[in-house]
Amino acid sequence: MATEPILFEAQAGQEQGPILEAIGQSLKKEFETLRAKRSPIEDEWLKDAAQYMGQYDSSVKIPKGESRLFIPRTRTKVRTLDARVGEIVLPVNKKLWDIAPSPEPELPPERKEWLTNMLTQSALERGIDPSAITKDHLRDLEMELAQAAAKRMSIKVADVLEEGQYYKEARKVYQSGHRYGLGIFKGPLLDKR
């Protein structure tokens, strides 16, 4: 049984040096290109971080003993903005989402048949004529089932959000956005913002 040669394995009559050197040069060139594209953004982030920390730009030189004019108010303003956005985005003791059945829930045919049989059996046990059961009775029972399912799903979603520390991670995202102008969050959201 023949096997194909591995990329880095020396093939008959070939030396590994030139191949590996070519791969290394290609990767280095790609890294340098990406670093050059990324550098202005990282410089802006460093400038933002220094401003947030109340530090002067590295180009500003202040002799020892001289007065500092920089008033570090950025952190105060950012924290104020974090708090206000937090009240809007993640209010305390208030759920921003809900799960409810549609006005006309549709059950699968086998579930409807099961429901009809249960309703008929219940009517017979109570001594009621099964022909007295109307479509409204069935629709009301379908709505009760749909509401119970929505309540269970709501509990499940709340549990998933809590387990995934959704609120903690969302807070990190908007705080990062306020400090550096960029906040990215992937999660169970209805809309992209």
HELIX and SHEET records of a PDB file:
HELIX    1   1 GLN A   16  MET A   53  1                                  38    
HELIX    2   2 THR A   74  VAL A   89  1                                  16    
HELIX    3   3 PRO A  109  GLU A  125  1                                  17    
HELIX    4   4 PRO A  130  ALA A  132  5                                   3    
HELIX    5   5 LYS A  135  GLU A  163  1                                  29    
HELIX    6   6 TYR A  166  TYR A  180  1                                  15    
END                                                                             
